[in-house]
Amino acid sequence: MLAAEATLSVLHEGLNMEKYWDALRSSWIWEELYKSRNFRPAFEYGLIPGLAISALEHYIMKGRAPLMLKHGKPDHEATNAAQFHSPIQYPKPDGVLSFDIPTSLHRSNTNHEHDQPAHLQLRDPKIPELVNLPEYAGPESRYCPARVYEYMPDEKGQLKLQINAQNCLHCKACDIKDPKQNIQWTAPEGGGGPGYSIM
């Protein structure tokens, strides 16, 4: 909302986009984010130190600690090659507390116009088959909660990445987590996406 208001001011009053940063810094959002800025980086030191630092920050310092911890590295750099891990066997959805992907997608009321340009683009269409699949075991097919990315066999039996952009929940996990930063998420045309009206 703040970005929209600032954009409107730029278009109608000739102001610059610095108004957005001023509005953001004086909002409750900035205050909330500032108070929690050290929670995630605290766990770079391990579970116990992370819990201790987070508790100190939350209960005693109340977000007023004079220092700011830094994240070790971006999420996409934290993805290890598949050879260092074994697959996780998750229990089947029980239909009470956990649900299969089609049910969850239905409940999200996700809708995109089918004739619009895809809002998910690959910078290099060869990377999924040449790098992500052999080295990382196709992580985009696992970190996406809506089965947007699937490896499907082609007519020769070779696995190829298929993008089901109409399922996208706009979580941006693909844009953030892709190991080679090959997936580019853009805002879809016409405001499509999840509606969550039937949850």
TILUM-473870 format. One record per residue (C-alpha): residue in three letters; chain; x, y, z. Coordinates in steps of 0.25 Angstrom, whole numbers, plus 2048, in hexadecimal, padded with zeros to 3 digits. Layout:
% TILUM-473870
{node 'ALA'; 'A'; {X; Y; Z}}
...
//
This chain:
% TILUM-473870
{node 'MET'; 'A'; {800; 800; 800}}
{node 'LEU'; 'A'; {80B; 809; 803}}
{node 'ALA'; 'A'; {812; 807; 7F6}}
{node 'ALA'; 'A'; {805; 809; 7EF}}
{node 'GLU'; 'A'; {803; 816; 7F6}}
{node 'ALA'; 'A'; {811; 81B; 7F3}}
{node 'THR'; 'A'; {80F; 817; 7E4}}
{node 'LEU'; 'A'; {802; 81F; 7E4}}
{node 'SER'; 'A'; {809; 82B; 7EA}}
{node 'VAL'; 'A'; {814; 82A; 7DF}}
{node 'LEU'; 'A'; {80A; 829; 7D4}}
{node 'HIS'; 'A'; {801; 834; 7D8}}
{node 'GLU'; 'A'; {809; 83E; 7E1}}
{node 'GLY'; 'A'; {817; 83C; 7DA}}
{node 'LEU'; 'A'; {81E; 837; 7E7}}
{node 'ASN'; 'A'; {829; 82D; 7E7}}
{node 'MET'; 'A'; {829; 81F; 7EC}}
{node 'GLU'; 'A'; {831; 823; 7F9}}
{node 'LYS'; 'A'; {823; 825; 7FE}}
{node 'TYR'; 'A'; {821; 816; 7FF}}
{node 'TRP'; 'A'; {82D; 814; 807}}
{node 'ASP'; 'A'; {829; 81F; 811}}
{node 'ALA'; 'A'; {81B; 819; 812}}
{node 'LEU'; 'A'; {821; 80B; 814}}
{node 'ARG'; 'A'; {82B; 810; 81F}}
{node 'SER'; 'A'; {820; 817; 827}}
{node 'SER'; 'A'; {816; 80B; 826}}
{node 'TRP'; 'A'; {813; 800; 830}}
{node 'ILE'; 'A'; {819; 7F6; 825}}
{node 'TRP'; 'A'; {827; 7FC; 827}}
{node 'GLU'; 'A'; {826; 7FC; 836}}
{node 'GLU'; 'A'; {822; 7ED; 836}}
{node 'LEU'; 'A'; {82D; 7E9; 82C}}
{node 'TYR'; 'A'; {837; 7F1; 834}}
{node 'LYS'; 'A'; {834; 7EA; 841}}
{node 'SER'; 'A'; {835; 7DC; 83B}}
{node 'ARG'; 'A'; {841; 7DF; 832}}
{node 'ASN'; 'A'; {84B; 7D6; 83A}}
{node 'PHE'; 'A'; {842; 7CA; 83C}}
{node 'ARG'; 'A'; {846; 7C2; 82F}}
{node 'PRO'; 'A'; {854; 7C6; 82F}}
{node 'ALA'; 'A'; {856; 7C1; 83D}}
{node 'PHE'; 'A'; {855; 7B3; 839}}
{node 'GLU'; 'A'; {861; 7B4; 831}}
{node 'TYR'; 'A'; {868; 7B1; 83E}}
{node 'GLY'; 'A'; {860; 7A4; 841}}
{node 'LEU'; 'A'; {853; 7A0; 847}}
{node 'ILE'; 'A'; {856; 7A3; 856}}
{node 'PRO'; 'A'; {85E; 7B1; 853}}
{node 'GLY'; 'A'; {852; 7B4; 849}}
{node 'LEU'; 'A'; {848; 7B2; 854}}
{node 'ALA'; 'A'; {84F; 7B9; 85E}}
{node 'ILE'; 'A'; {852; 7C6; 856}}
{node 'SER'; 'A'; {844; 7C6; 850}}
{node 'ALA'; 'A'; {83E; 7C5; 85F}}
{node 'LEU'; 'A'; {847; 7D0; 863}}
{node 'GLU'; 'A'; {843; 7D9; 857}}
{node 'HIS'; 'A'; {834; 7D6; 859}}
{node 'TYR'; 'A'; {832; 7D6; 868}}
{node 'ILE'; 'A'; {83D; 7DF; 86E}}
{node 'MET'; 'A'; {842; 7E8; 863}}
{node 'LYS'; 'A'; {834; 7E9; 85C}}
{node 'GLY'; 'A'; {83B; 7EB; 84E}}
{node 'ARG'; 'A'; {844; 7F7; 853}}
{node 'ALA'; 'A'; {851; 7EF; 852}}
{node 'PRO'; 'A'; {85C; 7F9; 84D}}
{node 'LEU'; 'A'; {861; 7EE; 844}}
{node 'MET'; 'A'; {85C; 7E8; 837}}
{node 'LEU'; 'A'; {860; 7DA; 834}}
{node 'LYS'; 'A'; {862; 7D6; 825}}
{node 'HIS'; 'A'; {85D; 7CB; 81D}}
{node 'GLY'; 'A'; {868; 7C1; 81A}}
{node 'LYS'; 'A'; {864; 7C0; 80B}}
{node 'PRO'; 'A'; {858; 7C1; 802}}
{node 'ASP'; 'A'; {84E; 7B5; 802}}
{node 'HIS'; 'A'; {852; 7B1; 7F4}}
{node 'GLU'; 'A'; {860; 7AF; 7F8}}
{node 'ALA'; 'A'; {85C; 7A6; 804}}
{node 'THR'; 'A'; {856; 79B; 7FB}}
{node 'ASN'; 'A'; {860; 78F; 7FB}}
{node 'ALA'; 'A'; {862; 785; 7F0}}
{node 'ALA'; 'A'; {859; 779; 7F1}}
{node 'GLN'; 'A'; {864; 76F; 7F4}}
{node 'PHE'; 'A'; {866; 775; 802}}
{node 'HIS'; 'A'; {858; 771; 806}}
{node 'SER'; 'A'; {84E; 766; 806}}
{node 'PRO'; 'A'; {840; 768; 802}}
{node 'ILE'; 'A'; {835; 76B; 80D}}
{node 'GLN'; 'A'; {82A; 761; 80D}}
{node 'TYR'; 'A'; {81E; 769; 811}}
{node 'PRO'; 'A'; {811; 762; 816}}
{node 'LYS'; 'A'; {805; 762; 80D}}
{node 'PRO'; 'A'; {7FB; 76E; 80F}}
{node 'ASP'; 'A'; {7F0; 76A; 819}}
{node 'GLY'; 'A'; {7E5; 773; 814}}
{node 'VAL'; 'A'; {7E3; 779; 822}}
{node 'LEU'; 'A'; {7F0; 780; 826}}
{node 'SER'; 'A'; {7F8; 77E; 819}}
{node 'PHE'; 'A'; {7F2; 77F; 80B}}
{node 'ASP'; 'A'; {7F7; 77B; 7FD}}
{node 'ILE'; 'A'; {7FB; 786; 7F3}}
{node 'PRO'; 'A'; {7EF; 786; 7EA}}
{node 'THR'; 'A'; {7E6; 788; 7F7}}
{node 'SER'; 'A'; {7EF; 793; 7FC}}
{node 'LEU'; 'A'; {7EF; 79A; 7EE}}
{node 'HIS'; 'A'; {7E0; 799; 7EE}}
{node 'ARG'; 'A'; {7DF; 79F; 7FB}}
{node 'SER'; 'A'; {7E8; 7AA; 7F7}}
{node 'ASN'; 'A'; {7DE; 7AE; 7EC}}
{node 'THR'; 'A'; {7EA; 7B1; 7E3}}
{node 'ASN'; 'A'; {7E6; 7B7; 7D6}}
{node 'HIS'; 'A'; {7EF; 7BD; 7CA}}
{node 'GLU'; 'A'; {7E9; 7C0; 7BD}}
{node 'HIS'; 'A'; {7EE; 7B5; 7B3}}
{node 'ASP'; 'A'; {7F1; 7BE; 7A7}}
{node 'GLN'; 'A'; {7FA; 7C8; 7AF}}
{node 'PRO'; 'A'; {809; 7C7; 7AD}}
{node 'ALA'; 'A'; {810; 7BE; 7B7}}
{node 'HIS'; 'A'; {814; 7C5; 7C4}}
{node 'LEU'; 'A'; {81F; 7BB; 7C7}}
{node 'GLN'; 'A'; {82B; 7BC; 7BD}}
{node 'LEU'; 'A'; {838; 7B4; 7BC}}
{node 'ARG'; 'A'; {844; 7BC; 7B9}}
{node 'ASP'; 'A'; {84B; 7B0; 7B3}}
{node 'PRO'; 'A'; {841; 7A5; 7AF}}
{node 'LYS'; 'A'; {84D; 79B; 7AF}}
{node 'ILE'; 'A'; {851; 79C; 7BD}}
{node 'PRO'; 'A'; {846; 794; 7C3}}
{node 'GLU'; 'A'; {84A; 787; 7BB}}
{node 'LEU'; 'A'; {859; 78A; 7BB}}
{node 'VAL'; 'A'; {85B; 78F; 7C9}}
{node 'ASN'; 'A'; {84F; 78E; 7D3}}
{node 'LEU'; 'A'; {84B; 780; 7D0}}
{node 'PRO'; 'A'; {858; 779; 7CF}}
{node 'GLU'; 'A'; {85F; 781; 7DA}}
{node 'TYR'; 'A'; {853; 785; 7E4}}
{node 'ALA'; 'A'; {849; 77A; 7E0}}
{node 'GLY'; 'A'; {83F; 784; 7DB}}
{node 'PRO'; 'A'; {83D; 78D; 7E7}}
{node 'GLU'; 'A'; {832; 796; 7E1}}
{node 'SER'; 'A'; {829; 78A; 7E1}}
{node 'ARG'; 'A'; {82A; 789; 7F0}}
{node 'TYR'; 'A'; {82B; 797; 7F5}}
{node 'CYS'; 'A'; {81F; 79B; 7EE}}
{node 'PRO'; 'A'; {813; 799; 7F6}}
{node 'ALA'; 'A'; {809; 799; 7EA}}
{node 'ARG'; 'A'; {810; 78F; 7E1}}
{node 'VAL'; 'A'; {813; 79B; 7D7}}
{node 'TYR'; 'A'; {820; 794; 7D3}}
{node 'GLU'; 'A'; {81F; 785; 7CE}}
{node 'TYR'; 'A'; {829; 77D; 7C7}}
{node 'MET'; 'A'; {822; 775; 7BC}}
{node 'PRO'; 'A'; {828; 76B; 7B2}}
{node 'ASP'; 'A'; {828; 770; 7A3}}
{node 'GLU'; 'A'; {826; 767; 797}}
{node 'LYS'; 'A'; {834; 761; 799}}
{node 'GLY'; 'A'; {832; 75F; 7A8}}
{node 'GLN'; 'A'; {83B; 76A; 7AC}}
{node 'LEU'; 'A'; {836; 772; 7B8}}
{node 'LYS'; 'A'; {832; 781; 7B4}}
{node 'LEU'; 'A'; {82E; 78C; 7BD}}
{node 'GLN'; 'A'; {81F; 78F; 7BC}}
{node 'ILE'; 'A'; {81A; 79C; 7C2}}
{node 'ASN'; 'A'; {80B; 79C; 7C6}}
{node 'ALA'; 'A'; {80B; 7AB; 7C9}}
{node 'GLN'; 'A'; {7FB; 7AB; 7CB}}
{node 'ASN'; 'A'; {7FE; 7A4; 7D8}}
{node 'CYS'; 'A'; {807; 7AF; 7DE}}
{node 'LEU'; 'A'; {804; 7B3; 7EC}}
{node 'HIS'; 'A'; {80E; 7BF; 7EB}}
{node 'CYS'; 'A'; {816; 7BB; 7F6}}
{node 'LYS'; 'A'; {823; 7BE; 7EE}}
{node 'ALA'; 'A'; {82A; 7B2; 7F3}}
{node 'CYS'; 'A'; {82F; 7AF; 7E5}}
{node 'ASP'; 'A'; {835; 7BD; 7E3}}
{node 'ILE'; 'A'; {83C; 7BD; 7F1}}
{node 'LYS'; 'A'; {840; 7AE; 7F2}}
{node 'ASP'; 'A'; {844; 7AA; 7E4}}
{node 'PRO'; 'A'; {853; 7A6; 7E5}}
{node 'LYS'; 'A'; {857; 7AD; 7D8}}
{node 'GLN'; 'A'; {84D; 7B9; 7D9}}
{node 'ASN'; 'A'; {848; 7B4; 7CC}}
{node 'ILE'; 'A'; {839; 7B6; 7CF}}
{node 'GLN'; 'A'; {833; 7C4; 7CE}}
{node 'TRP'; 'A'; {826; 7C7; 7D4}}
{node 'THR'; 'A'; {81E; 7D3; 7CF}}
{node 'ALA'; 'A'; {811; 7D9; 7D3}}
{node 'PRO'; 'A'; {806; 7D2; 7CB}}
{node 'GLU'; 'A'; {7FD; 7D9; 7C2}}
{node 'GLY'; 'A'; {7EF; 7DD; 7C7}}
{node 'GLY'; 'A'; {7F2; 7DB; 7D6}}
{node 'GLY'; 'A'; {7F1; 7CB; 7D5}}
{node 'GLY'; 'A'; {7F5; 7C2; 7E0}}
{node 'PRO'; 'A'; {7EF; 7BC; 7ED}}
{node 'GLY'; 'A'; {7E2; 7C1; 7F2}}
{node 'TYR'; 'A'; {7E1; 7B9; 7FF}}
{node 'SER'; 'A'; {7D2; 7BB; 7FF}}
{node 'ILE'; 'A'; {7CE; 7AD; 802}}
{node 'MET'; 'A'; {7D7; 7AA; 80E}}
//
